[in-house]
Amino acid sequence: RRVVSNFILQALQNEPITVYGSGKQTRSFQYVSDLVDGLIALMNSNYSMPMNLGNPDEYTIEQFAFKIKDLVGSQAPIVYKDPVTDDPKQRRPDITLA
């Protein structure tokens, strides 16, 4: 939850970047502008059934933490804490219909 903003804020403030669990759980991140473009294209089409929109490229939470740290030039350590009980191991949309 809020992993993007949390990691950026922690890295900018050189505070420990908190990863819950092993960091091996995956997420797929998407630019809001790409989602909006997809929604507009869907609204302008004749398709009327449910459809997943998203980015199928997955990154581990650990990879993402190191990427944020590198991008902002942070010296913050990455710390691992107990996993959150309802944290899914994988989050990647099936966009075969998109």
Secondary structure, DSSP 8 states (H G I E B T S, - for coil): --HHHHHHHHHHTT--EEEETTS--EE----HHHHHHHHHHHHTSS--S----S----EEHHHHHHHHHHHHT----EEEE---TT--S------TT-
